[in-house]
Amino acid sequence: MKKRILLGVFAAFMVLSLAACGGGAESTANESTASTTQSSDQSQTEPQDAASADSQEEEVPKIEIGQATTIPDLCEFTVTSAGLKKEVVPPNPDNFYTYYAEKDGKTYVDVVINTKNLRTTARSADEFGSVKIYCSGGYEYDSFSTIEENGGSNFTYTNITNVDPLETGVIHYIAEIPNELTDDQSIGMIAKIKMLDNDYELTVR
């Protein structure tokens, strides 16, 4: 009889021990799940913060007509004008000169940049910069460049013309834009200017 009582007590003790162990395992599993969830939340938050920081770093400086901008030891430049033209003519035309006239239903956007060479050697005028025109609606247009010569009496090619140290070249960046866009005054235009790998933005209209 005593043996049966002892066996019953021992069996009850084992049941209680197993129940206690099971509860401990469940608690550990819950803690592990919470830890995993917290780690997942952190991994989602950090990339967003990094993306926000990158966006701020990549903001392109806005410049205005008449504003001098210096890239140390390389160049100083000033956009002197930017607008729509049916003809692009040298400011002081000689008897014979090169000019650009409207054709094929297009209008020119002429961005004029005075570019001073701050380097100690002469540089080809086409090394300094480039311009792209962006219109509302996502339209994008490249430009070609030409440089004034002989006091603005004519134009010549930038790729055959040097700008000497501490001298200033007057360079025209000319883009051809369809009249469908230029005639609509509600369409905005932005000139994206790249000067020696530095980016800037100018509002044309």
PyMOL commands that place a pseudoatom at each C-alpha (Angstrom):
pseudoatom trace, name=CA, resn=MET, resi=1, chain=A, elem=C, hetatm=0, pos=[0.000, 0.000, 0.000]
pseudoatom trace, name=CA, resn=LYS, resi=2, chain=A, elem=C, hetatm=0, pos=[2.792, 2.407, 0.886]
pseudoatom trace, name=CA, resn=LYS, resi=3, chain=A, elem=C, hetatm=0, pos=[4.476, 1.624, -2.445]
pseudoatom trace, name=CA, resn=ARG, resi=4, chain=A, elem=C, hetatm=0, pos=[1.354, 2.643, -4.367]
pseudoatom trace, name=CA, resn=ILE, resi=5, chain=A, elem=C, hetatm=0, pos=[1.165, 5.945, -2.476]
pseudoatom trace, name=CA, resn=LEU, resi=6, chain=A, elem=C, hetatm=0, pos=[4.817, 6.683, -3.168]
pseudoatom trace, name=CA, resn=LEU, resi=7, chain=A, elem=C, hetatm=0, pos=[4.412, 5.865, -6.867]
pseudoatom trace, name=CA, resn=GLY, resi=8, chain=A, elem=C, hetatm=0, pos=[1.397, 8.196, -7.085]
pseudoatom trace, name=CA, resn=VAL, resi=9, chain=A, elem=C, hetatm=0, pos=[3.313, 11.073, -5.458]
pseudoatom trace, name=CA, resn=PHE, resi=10, chain=A, elem=C, hetatm=0, pos=[6.296, 10.504, -7.746]
pseudoatom trace, name=CA, resn=ALA, resi=11, chain=A, elem=C, hetatm=0, pos=[4.055, 10.505, -10.855]
pseudoatom trace, name=CA, resn=ALA, resi=12, chain=A, elem=C, hetatm=0, pos=[2.413, 13.802, -9.807]
pseudoatom trace, name=CA, resn=PHE, resi=13, chain=A, elem=C, hetatm=0, pos=[5.833, 15.342, -9.216]
pseudoatom trace, name=CA, resn=MET, resi=14, chain=A, elem=C, hetatm=0, pos=[6.977, 14.334, -12.730]
pseudoatom trace, name=CA, resn=VAL, resi=15, chain=A, elem=C, hetatm=0, pos=[3.851, 15.837, -14.333]
pseudoatom trace, name=CA, resn=LEU, resi=16, chain=A, elem=C, hetatm=0, pos=[4.430, 19.168, -12.552]
pseudoatom trace, name=CA, resn=SER, resi=17, chain=A, elem=C, hetatm=0, pos=[8.131, 19.201, -13.535]
pseudoatom trace, name=CA, resn=LEU, resi=18, chain=A, elem=C, hetatm=0, pos=[7.328, 18.601, -17.216]
pseudoatom trace, name=CA, resn=ALA, resi=19, chain=A, elem=C, hetatm=0, pos=[4.724, 21.357, -17.185]
pseudoatom trace, name=CA, resn=ALA, resi=20, chain=A, elem=C, hetatm=0, pos=[7.241, 23.784, -15.689]
pseudoatom trace, name=CA, resn=CYS, resi=21, chain=A, elem=C, hetatm=0, pos=[9.821, 22.905, -18.362]
pseudoatom trace, name=CA, resn=GLY, resi=22, chain=A, elem=C, hetatm=0, pos=[7.283, 23.380, -21.148]
pseudoatom trace, name=CA, resn=GLY, resi=23, chain=A, elem=C, hetatm=0, pos=[6.393, 26.856, -19.887]
pseudoatom trace, name=CA, resn=GLY, resi=24, chain=A, elem=C, hetatm=0, pos=[10.047, 27.825, -19.804]
pseudoatom trace, name=CA, resn=ALA, resi=25, chain=A, elem=C, hetatm=0, pos=[10.549, 26.717, -23.413]
pseudoatom trace, name=CA, resn=GLU, resi=26, chain=A, elem=C, hetatm=0, pos=[7.505, 28.728, -24.511]
pseudoatom trace, name=CA, resn=SER, resi=27, chain=A, elem=C, hetatm=0, pos=[8.816, 31.817, -22.742]
pseudoatom trace, name=CA, resn=THR, resi=28, chain=A, elem=C, hetatm=0, pos=[12.197, 31.422, -24.425]
pseudoatom trace, name=CA, resn=ALA, resi=29, chain=A, elem=C, hetatm=0, pos=[10.562, 31.022, -27.833]
pseudoatom trace, name=CA, resn=ASN, resi=30, chain=A, elem=C, hetatm=0, pos=[8.518, 34.209, -27.310]
pseudoatom trace, name=CA, resn=GLU, resi=31, chain=A, elem=C, hetatm=0, pos=[11.623, 36.159, -26.336]
pseudoatom trace, name=CA, resn=SER, resi=32, chain=A, elem=C, hetatm=0, pos=[13.396, 34.889, -29.469]
pseudoatom trace, name=CA, resn=THR, resi=33, chain=A, elem=C, hetatm=0, pos=[10.476, 35.960, -31.672]
pseudoatom trace, name=CA, resn=ALA, resi=34, chain=A, elem=C, hetatm=0, pos=[10.415, 39.440, -30.110]
pseudoatom trace, name=CA, resn=SER, resi=35, chain=A, elem=C, hetatm=0, pos=[14.150, 39.788, -30.683]
pseudoatom trace, name=CA, resn=THR, resi=36, chain=A, elem=C, hetatm=0, pos=[13.782, 38.793, -34.332]
pseudoatom trace, name=CA, resn=THR, resi=37, chain=A, elem=C, hetatm=0, pos=[10.937, 41.278, -34.866]
pseudoatom trace, name=CA, resn=GLN, resi=38, chain=A, elem=C, hetatm=0, pos=[12.939, 44.143, -33.357]
pseudoatom trace, name=CA, resn=SER, resi=39, chain=A, elem=C, hetatm=0, pos=[15.911, 43.356, -35.584]
pseudoatom trace, name=CA, resn=SER, resi=40, chain=A, elem=C, hetatm=0, pos=[13.648, 43.320, -38.653]
pseudoatom trace, name=CA, resn=ASP, resi=41, chain=A, elem=C, hetatm=0, pos=[12.194, 46.723, -37.756]
pseudoatom trace, name=CA, resn=GLN, resi=42, chain=A, elem=C, hetatm=0, pos=[15.691, 48.191, -37.425]
pseudoatom trace, name=CA, resn=SER, resi=43, chain=A, elem=C, hetatm=0, pos=[16.767, 46.821, -40.816]
pseudoatom trace, name=CA, resn=GLN, resi=44, chain=A, elem=C, hetatm=0, pos=[13.739, 48.485, -42.439]
pseudoatom trace, name=CA, resn=THR, resi=45, chain=A, elem=C, hetatm=0, pos=[14.348, 51.848, -40.790]
pseudoatom trace, name=CA, resn=GLU, resi=46, chain=A, elem=C, hetatm=0, pos=[18.075, 52.250, -41.433]
pseudoatom trace, name=CA, resn=PRO, resi=47, chain=A, elem=C, hetatm=0, pos=[17.984, 52.118, -45.286]
pseudoatom trace, name=CA, resn=GLN, resi=48, chain=A, elem=C, hetatm=0, pos=[15.250, 54.773, -45.324]
pseudoatom trace, name=CA, resn=ASP, resi=49, chain=A, elem=C, hetatm=0, pos=[17.402, 57.088, -43.215]
pseudoatom trace, name=CA, resn=ALA, resi=50, chain=A, elem=C, hetatm=0, pos=[20.380, 56.448, -45.521]
pseudoatom trace, name=CA, resn=ALA, resi=51, chain=A, elem=C, hetatm=0, pos=[18.284, 57.130, -48.613]
pseudoatom trace, name=CA, resn=SER, resi=52, chain=A, elem=C, hetatm=0, pos=[17.083, 60.411, -47.117]
pseudoatom trace, name=CA, resn=ALA, resi=53, chain=A, elem=C, hetatm=0, pos=[20.676, 61.461, -46.402]
pseudoatom trace, name=CA, resn=ASP, resi=54, chain=A, elem=C, hetatm=0, pos=[21.770, 60.584, -49.948]
pseudoatom trace, name=CA, resn=SER, resi=55, chain=A, elem=C, hetatm=0, pos=[18.887, 62.606, -51.386]
pseudoatom trace, name=CA, resn=GLN, resi=56, chain=A, elem=C, hetatm=0, pos=[20.009, 65.682, -49.450]
pseudoatom trace, name=CA, resn=GLU, resi=57, chain=A, elem=C, hetatm=0, pos=[23.613, 65.253, -50.573]
pseudoatom trace, name=CA, resn=GLU, resi=58, chain=A, elem=C, hetatm=0, pos=[22.619, 64.979, -54.250]
pseudoatom trace, name=CA, resn=GLU, resi=59, chain=A, elem=C, hetatm=0, pos=[20.619, 68.224, -54.348]
pseudoatom trace, name=CA, resn=VAL, resi=60, chain=A, elem=C, hetatm=0, pos=[21.832, 70.288, -57.336]
pseudoatom trace, name=CA, resn=PRO, resi=61, chain=A, elem=C, hetatm=0, pos=[22.747, 73.943, -56.617]
pseudoatom trace, name=CA, resn=LYS, resi=62, chain=A, elem=C, hetatm=0, pos=[20.480, 76.528, -58.256]
pseudoatom trace, name=CA, resn=ILE, resi=63, chain=A, elem=C, hetatm=0, pos=[22.183, 79.463, -59.960]
pseudoatom trace, name=CA, resn=GLU, resi=64, chain=A, elem=C, hetatm=0, pos=[20.868, 82.679, -61.477]
pseudoatom trace, name=CA, resn=ILE, resi=65, chain=A, elem=C, hetatm=0, pos=[21.788, 84.896, -64.398]
pseudoatom trace, name=CA, resn=GLY, resi=66, chain=A, elem=C, hetatm=0, pos=[24.602, 87.256, -63.419]
pseudoatom trace, name=CA, resn=GLN, resi=67, chain=A, elem=C, hetatm=0, pos=[25.760, 85.085, -60.512]
pseudoatom trace, name=CA, resn=ALA, resi=68, chain=A, elem=C, hetatm=0, pos=[29.495, 84.331, -60.554]
pseudoatom trace, name=CA, resn=THR, resi=69, chain=A, elem=C, hetatm=0, pos=[30.397, 80.805, -59.479]
pseudoatom trace, name=CA, resn=THR, resi=70, chain=A, elem=C, hetatm=0, pos=[33.964, 79.679, -58.787]
pseudoatom trace, name=CA, resn=ILE, resi=71, chain=A, elem=C, hetatm=0, pos=[35.343, 76.165, -59.005]
pseudoatom trace, name=CA, resn=PRO, resi=72, chain=A, elem=C, hetatm=0, pos=[38.669, 76.661, -57.182]
pseudoatom trace, name=CA, resn=ASP, resi=73, chain=A, elem=C, hetatm=0, pos=[41.808, 76.447, -59.349]
pseudoatom trace, name=CA, resn=LEU, resi=74, chain=A, elem=C, hetatm=0, pos=[39.726, 75.428, -62.385]
pseudoatom trace, name=CA, resn=CYS, resi=75, chain=A, elem=C, hetatm=0, pos=[37.342, 78.124, -63.588]
pseudoatom trace, name=CA, resn=GLU, resi=76, chain=A, elem=C, hetatm=0, pos=[34.981, 80.927, -62.728]
pseudoatom trace, name=CA, resn=PHE, resi=77, chain=A, elem=C, hetatm=0, pos=[31.787, 81.157, -64.744]
pseudoatom trace, name=CA, resn=THR, resi=78, chain=A, elem=C, hetatm=0, pos=[28.769, 83.454, -65.046]
pseudoatom trace, name=CA, resn=VAL, resi=79, chain=A, elem=C, hetatm=0, pos=[25.619, 82.827, -67.061]
pseudoatom trace, name=CA, resn=THR, resi=80, chain=A, elem=C, hetatm=0, pos=[25.017, 86.190, -68.713]
pseudoatom trace, name=CA, resn=SER, resi=81, chain=A, elem=C, hetatm=0, pos=[21.805, 85.273, -70.568]
pseudoatom trace, name=CA, resn=ALA, resi=82, chain=A, elem=C, hetatm=0, pos=[19.510, 82.359, -71.293]
pseudoatom trace, name=CA, resn=GLY, resi=83, chain=A, elem=C, hetatm=0, pos=[16.497, 82.600, -73.564]
pseudoatom trace, name=CA, resn=LEU, resi=84, chain=A, elem=C, hetatm=0, pos=[14.598, 81.627, -76.692]
pseudoatom trace, name=CA, resn=LYS, resi=85, chain=A, elem=C, hetatm=0, pos=[15.771, 82.991, -80.033]
pseudoatom trace, name=CA, resn=LYS, resi=86, chain=A, elem=C, hetatm=0, pos=[14.768, 82.580, -83.650]
pseudoatom trace, name=CA, resn=GLU, resi=87, chain=A, elem=C, hetatm=0, pos=[18.329, 83.566, -84.603]
pseudoatom trace, name=CA, resn=VAL, resi=88, chain=A, elem=C, hetatm=0, pos=[21.592, 83.413, -82.672]
pseudoatom trace, name=CA, resn=VAL, resi=89, chain=A, elem=C, hetatm=0, pos=[23.861, 86.184, -83.945]
pseudoatom trace, name=CA, resn=PRO, resi=90, chain=A, elem=C, hetatm=0, pos=[27.257, 87.419, -82.644]
pseudoatom trace, name=CA, resn=PRO, resi=91, chain=A, elem=C, hetatm=0, pos=[26.774, 90.516, -80.455]
pseudoatom trace, name=CA, resn=ASN, resi=92, chain=A, elem=C, hetatm=0, pos=[29.048, 92.678, -82.673]
pseudoatom trace, name=CA, resn=PRO, resi=93, chain=A, elem=C, hetatm=0, pos=[28.709, 91.119, -86.133]
pseudoatom trace, name=CA, resn=ASP, resi=94, chain=A, elem=C, hetatm=0, pos=[31.384, 91.876, -88.743]
pseudoatom trace, name=CA, resn=ASN, resi=95, chain=A, elem=C, hetatm=0, pos=[30.749, 92.064, -92.499]
pseudoatom trace, name=CA, resn=PHE, resi=96, chain=A, elem=C, hetatm=0, pos=[30.936, 88.281, -92.676]
pseudoatom trace, name=CA, resn=TYR, resi=97, chain=A, elem=C, hetatm=0, pos=[29.941, 86.158, -89.727]
pseudoatom trace, name=CA, resn=THR, resi=98, chain=A, elem=C, hetatm=0, pos=[28.445, 82.850, -88.720]
pseudoatom trace, name=CA, resn=TYR, resi=99, chain=A, elem=C, hetatm=0, pos=[24.952, 82.768, -87.240]
pseudoatom trace, name=CA, resn=TYR, resi=100, chain=A, elem=C, hetatm=0, pos=[22.234, 80.222, -86.492]
pseudoatom trace, name=CA, resn=ALA, resi=101, chain=A, elem=C, hetatm=0, pos=[18.702, 80.682, -87.840]
pseudoatom trace, name=CA, resn=GLU, resi=102, chain=A, elem=C, hetatm=0, pos=[15.439, 78.914, -87.052]
pseudoatom trace, name=CA, resn=LYS, resi=103, chain=A, elem=C, hetatm=0, pos=[14.748, 75.852, -89.201]
pseudoatom trace, name=CA, resn=ASP, resi=104, chain=A, elem=C, hetatm=0, pos=[12.372, 72.911, -89.407]
pseudoatom trace, name=CA, resn=GLY, resi=105, chain=A, elem=C, hetatm=0, pos=[9.861, 74.365, -86.971]
pseudoatom trace, name=CA, resn=LYS, resi=106, chain=A, elem=C, hetatm=0, pos=[12.330, 74.763, -84.125]
pseudoatom trace, name=CA, resn=THR, resi=107, chain=A, elem=C, hetatm=0, pos=[13.501, 77.567, -81.855]
pseudoatom trace, name=CA, resn=TYR, resi=108, chain=A, elem=C, hetatm=0, pos=[16.882, 77.921, -80.180]
pseudoatom trace, name=CA, resn=VAL, resi=109, chain=A, elem=C, hetatm=0, pos=[17.522, 78.103, -76.466]
pseudoatom trace, name=CA, resn=ASP, resi=110, chain=A, elem=C, hetatm=0, pos=[20.767, 80.079, -76.157]
pseudoatom trace, name=CA, resn=VAL, resi=111, chain=A, elem=C, hetatm=0, pos=[22.598, 79.840, -72.824]
pseudoatom trace, name=CA, resn=VAL, resi=112, chain=A, elem=C, hetatm=0, pos=[25.582, 82.220, -72.756]
pseudoatom trace, name=CA, resn=ILE, resi=113, chain=A, elem=C, hetatm=0, pos=[28.301, 81.521, -70.185]
pseudoatom trace, name=CA, resn=ASN, resi=114, chain=A, elem=C, hetatm=0, pos=[31.370, 83.688, -69.582]
pseudoatom trace, name=CA, resn=THR, resi=115, chain=A, elem=C, hetatm=0, pos=[34.052, 81.210, -68.578]
pseudoatom trace, name=CA, resn=LYS, resi=116, chain=A, elem=C, hetatm=0, pos=[37.337, 82.297, -67.002]
pseudoatom trace, name=CA, resn=ASN, resi=117, chain=A, elem=C, hetatm=0, pos=[40.203, 79.790, -67.015]
pseudoatom trace, name=CA, resn=LEU, resi=118, chain=A, elem=C, hetatm=0, pos=[41.791, 79.641, -63.548]
pseudoatom trace, name=CA, resn=ARG, resi=119, chain=A, elem=C, hetatm=0, pos=[44.321, 76.979, -64.453]
pseudoatom trace, name=CA, resn=THR, resi=120, chain=A, elem=C, hetatm=0, pos=[47.936, 77.770, -65.263]
pseudoatom trace, name=CA, resn=THR, resi=121, chain=A, elem=C, hetatm=0, pos=[47.782, 76.434, -68.830]
pseudoatom trace, name=CA, resn=ALA, resi=122, chain=A, elem=C, hetatm=0, pos=[45.513, 77.044, -71.800]
pseudoatom trace, name=CA, resn=ARG, resi=123, chain=A, elem=C, hetatm=0, pos=[42.495, 74.755, -72.149]
pseudoatom trace, name=CA, resn=SER, resi=124, chain=A, elem=C, hetatm=0, pos=[40.253, 73.908, -75.071]
pseudoatom trace, name=CA, resn=ALA, resi=125, chain=A, elem=C, hetatm=0, pos=[36.965, 75.783, -74.784]
pseudoatom trace, name=CA, resn=ASP, resi=126, chain=A, elem=C, hetatm=0, pos=[34.949, 72.586, -75.189]
pseudoatom trace, name=CA, resn=GLU, resi=127, chain=A, elem=C, hetatm=0, pos=[36.506, 71.093, -72.015]
pseudoatom trace, name=CA, resn=PHE, resi=128, chain=A, elem=C, hetatm=0, pos=[34.743, 73.442, -69.623]
pseudoatom trace, name=CA, resn=GLY, resi=129, chain=A, elem=C, hetatm=0, pos=[31.105, 72.518, -69.751]
pseudoatom trace, name=CA, resn=SER, resi=130, chain=A, elem=C, hetatm=0, pos=[27.928, 71.236, -71.333]
pseudoatom trace, name=CA, resn=VAL, resi=131, chain=A, elem=C, hetatm=0, pos=[24.249, 72.125, -71.105]
pseudoatom trace, name=CA, resn=LYS, resi=132, chain=A, elem=C, hetatm=0, pos=[21.011, 70.157, -71.419]
pseudoatom trace, name=CA, resn=ILE, resi=133, chain=A, elem=C, hetatm=0, pos=[17.557, 71.696, -71.590]
pseudoatom trace, name=CA, resn=TYR, resi=134, chain=A, elem=C, hetatm=0, pos=[14.668, 70.024, -69.766]
pseudoatom trace, name=CA, resn=CYS, resi=135, chain=A, elem=C, hetatm=0, pos=[11.080, 71.008, -70.552]
pseudoatom trace, name=CA, resn=SER, resi=136, chain=A, elem=C, hetatm=0, pos=[7.897, 70.265, -68.606]
pseudoatom trace, name=CA, resn=GLY, resi=137, chain=A, elem=C, hetatm=0, pos=[6.607, 66.815, -69.400]
pseudoatom trace, name=CA, resn=GLY, resi=138, chain=A, elem=C, hetatm=0, pos=[10.052, 65.207, -69.303]
pseudoatom trace, name=CA, resn=TYR, resi=139, chain=A, elem=C, hetatm=0, pos=[11.380, 66.417, -72.668]
pseudoatom trace, name=CA, resn=GLU, resi=140, chain=A, elem=C, hetatm=0, pos=[15.182, 66.608, -72.800]
pseudoatom trace, name=CA, resn=TYR, resi=141, chain=A, elem=C, hetatm=0, pos=[17.434, 68.292, -75.388]
pseudoatom trace, name=CA, resn=ASP, resi=142, chain=A, elem=C, hetatm=0, pos=[21.218, 68.344, -75.798]
pseudoatom trace, name=CA, resn=SER, resi=143, chain=A, elem=C, hetatm=0, pos=[23.051, 71.455, -76.911]
pseudoatom trace, name=CA, resn=PHE, resi=144, chain=A, elem=C, hetatm=0, pos=[26.076, 72.217, -79.046]
pseudoatom trace, name=CA, resn=SER, resi=145, chain=A, elem=C, hetatm=0, pos=[28.588, 74.942, -78.217]
pseudoatom trace, name=CA, resn=THR, resi=146, chain=A, elem=C, hetatm=0, pos=[30.182, 77.820, -80.062]
pseudoatom trace, name=CA, resn=ILE, resi=147, chain=A, elem=C, hetatm=0, pos=[32.486, 80.575, -78.805]
pseudoatom trace, name=CA, resn=GLU, resi=148, chain=A, elem=C, hetatm=0, pos=[32.696, 84.266, -79.648]
pseudoatom trace, name=CA, resn=GLU, resi=149, chain=A, elem=C, hetatm=0, pos=[35.885, 85.507, -81.283]
pseudoatom trace, name=CA, resn=ASN, resi=150, chain=A, elem=C, hetatm=0, pos=[37.378, 88.893, -82.181]
pseudoatom trace, name=CA, resn=GLY, resi=151, chain=A, elem=C, hetatm=0, pos=[35.405, 90.811, -79.598]
pseudoatom trace, name=CA, resn=GLY, resi=152, chain=A, elem=C, hetatm=0, pos=[32.123, 89.109, -80.457]
pseudoatom trace, name=CA, resn=SER, resi=153, chain=A, elem=C, hetatm=0, pos=[32.293, 89.815, -84.198]
pseudoatom trace, name=CA, resn=ASN, resi=154, chain=A, elem=C, hetatm=0, pos=[31.926, 86.155, -85.118]
pseudoatom trace, name=CA, resn=PHE, resi=155, chain=A, elem=C, hetatm=0, pos=[31.467, 82.615, -83.807]
pseudoatom trace, name=CA, resn=THR, resi=156, chain=A, elem=C, hetatm=0, pos=[33.956, 79.784, -84.067]
pseudoatom trace, name=CA, resn=TYR, resi=157, chain=A, elem=C, hetatm=0, pos=[34.209, 76.178, -82.922]
pseudoatom trace, name=CA, resn=THR, resi=158, chain=A, elem=C, hetatm=0, pos=[34.932, 75.476, -79.264]
pseudoatom trace, name=CA, resn=ASN, resi=159, chain=A, elem=C, hetatm=0, pos=[36.973, 72.362, -80.070]
pseudoatom trace, name=CA, resn=ILE, resi=160, chain=A, elem=C, hetatm=0, pos=[39.572, 74.386, -82.009]
pseudoatom trace, name=CA, resn=THR, resi=161, chain=A, elem=C, hetatm=0, pos=[39.700, 77.377, -79.653]
pseudoatom trace, name=CA, resn=ASN, resi=162, chain=A, elem=C, hetatm=0, pos=[41.738, 77.642, -76.460]
pseudoatom trace, name=CA, resn=VAL, resi=163, chain=A, elem=C, hetatm=0, pos=[41.020, 79.811, -73.433]
pseudoatom trace, name=CA, resn=ASP, resi=164, chain=A, elem=C, hetatm=0, pos=[44.321, 81.047, -72.033]
pseudoatom trace, name=CA, resn=PRO, resi=165, chain=A, elem=C, hetatm=0, pos=[45.111, 81.206, -68.292]
pseudoatom trace, name=CA, resn=LEU, resi=166, chain=A, elem=C, hetatm=0, pos=[43.122, 83.951, -66.539]
pseudoatom trace, name=CA, resn=GLU, resi=167, chain=A, elem=C, hetatm=0, pos=[41.362, 84.781, -69.817]
pseudoatom trace, name=CA, resn=THR, resi=168, chain=A, elem=C, hetatm=0, pos=[37.585, 84.594, -70.326]
pseudoatom trace, name=CA, resn=GLY, resi=169, chain=A, elem=C, hetatm=0, pos=[35.808, 82.884, -73.188]
pseudoatom trace, name=CA, resn=VAL, resi=170, chain=A, elem=C, hetatm=0, pos=[32.198, 83.731, -74.069]
pseudoatom trace, name=CA, resn=ILE, resi=171, chain=A, elem=C, hetatm=0, pos=[30.637, 80.373, -74.859]
pseudoatom trace, name=CA, resn=HIS, resi=172, chain=A, elem=C, hetatm=0, pos=[27.124, 79.853, -76.244]
pseudoatom trace, name=CA, resn=TYR, resi=173, chain=A, elem=C, hetatm=0, pos=[25.364, 76.557, -75.550]
pseudoatom trace, name=CA, resn=ILE, resi=174, chain=A, elem=C, hetatm=0, pos=[22.572, 76.237, -78.106]
pseudoatom trace, name=CA, resn=ALA, resi=175, chain=A, elem=C, hetatm=0, pos=[19.734, 73.698, -78.044]
pseudoatom trace, name=CA, resn=GLU, resi=176, chain=A, elem=C, hetatm=0, pos=[17.069, 73.250, -80.720]
pseudoatom trace, name=CA, resn=ILE, resi=177, chain=A, elem=C, hetatm=0, pos=[13.554, 72.958, -79.234]
pseudoatom trace, name=CA, resn=PRO, resi=178, chain=A, elem=C, hetatm=0, pos=[10.338, 72.240, -81.209]
pseudoatom trace, name=CA, resn=ASN, resi=179, chain=A, elem=C, hetatm=0, pos=[8.034, 75.255, -81.521]
pseudoatom trace, name=CA, resn=GLU, resi=180, chain=A, elem=C, hetatm=0, pos=[5.272, 73.135, -79.994]
pseudoatom trace, name=CA, resn=LEU, resi=181, chain=A, elem=C, hetatm=0, pos=[7.092, 73.508, -76.681]
pseudoatom trace, name=CA, resn=THR, resi=182, chain=A, elem=C, hetatm=0, pos=[8.575, 76.982, -77.033]
pseudoatom trace, name=CA, resn=ASP, resi=183, chain=A, elem=C, hetatm=0, pos=[5.268, 78.593, -78.123]
pseudoatom trace, name=CA, resn=ASP, resi=184, chain=A, elem=C, hetatm=0, pos=[3.394, 77.276, -75.083]
pseudoatom trace, name=CA, resn=GLN, resi=185, chain=A, elem=C, hetatm=0, pos=[4.156, 79.740, -72.296]
pseudoatom trace, name=CA, resn=SER, resi=186, chain=A, elem=C, hetatm=0, pos=[2.893, 77.310, -69.654]
pseudoatom trace, name=CA, resn=ILE, resi=187, chain=A, elem=C, hetatm=0, pos=[5.791, 74.933, -70.336]
pseudoatom trace, name=CA, resn=GLY, resi=188, chain=A, elem=C, hetatm=0, pos=[8.731, 75.481, -68.003]
pseudoatom trace, name=CA, resn=MET, resi=189, chain=A, elem=C, hetatm=0, pos=[12.351, 75.105, -69.069]
pseudoatom trace, name=CA, resn=ILE, resi=190, chain=A, elem=C, hetatm=0, pos=[15.383, 74.269, -66.953]
pseudoatom trace, name=CA, resn=ALA, resi=191, chain=A, elem=C, hetatm=0, pos=[19.022, 74.372, -68.101]
pseudoatom trace, name=CA, resn=LYS, resi=192, chain=A, elem=C, hetatm=0, pos=[21.116, 71.700, -66.407]
pseudoatom trace, name=CA, resn=ILE, resi=193, chain=A, elem=C, hetatm=0, pos=[24.701, 72.900, -66.577]
pseudoatom trace, name=CA, resn=LYS, resi=194, chain=A, elem=C, hetatm=0, pos=[27.720, 70.684, -65.996]
pseudoatom trace, name=CA, resn=MET, resi=195, chain=A, elem=C, hetatm=0, pos=[30.945, 72.612, -65.475]
pseudoatom trace, name=CA, resn=LEU, resi=196, chain=A, elem=C, hetatm=0, pos=[34.047, 70.439, -64.992]
pseudoatom trace, name=CA, resn=ASP, resi=197, chain=A, elem=C, hetatm=0, pos=[31.980, 67.615, -63.426]
pseudoatom trace, name=CA, resn=ASN, resi=198, chain=A, elem=C, hetatm=0, pos=[30.029, 69.997, -61.171]
pseudoatom trace, name=CA, resn=ASP, resi=199, chain=A, elem=C, hetatm=0, pos=[26.256, 70.178, -61.711]
pseudoatom trace, name=CA, resn=TYR, resi=200, chain=A, elem=C, hetatm=0, pos=[24.059, 73.293, -61.547]
pseudoatom trace, name=CA, resn=GLU, resi=201, chain=A, elem=C, hetatm=0, pos=[20.497, 74.236, -62.507]
pseudoatom trace, name=CA, resn=LEU, resi=202, chain=A, elem=C, hetatm=0, pos=[19.227, 77.449, -64.083]
pseudoatom trace, name=CA, resn=THR, resi=203, chain=A, elem=C, hetatm=0, pos=[15.588, 78.341, -64.727]
pseudoatom trace, name=CA, resn=VAL, resi=204, chain=A, elem=C, hetatm=0, pos=[15.160, 79.520, -68.324]
pseudoatom trace, name=CA, resn=ARG, resi=205, chain=A, elem=C, hetatm=0, pos=[11.448, 80.256, -67.929]
for i in range(1, 205): cmd.bond("trace and resi %d" % i, "trace and resi %d" % (i + 1))
show_as sticks, trace
zoom trace
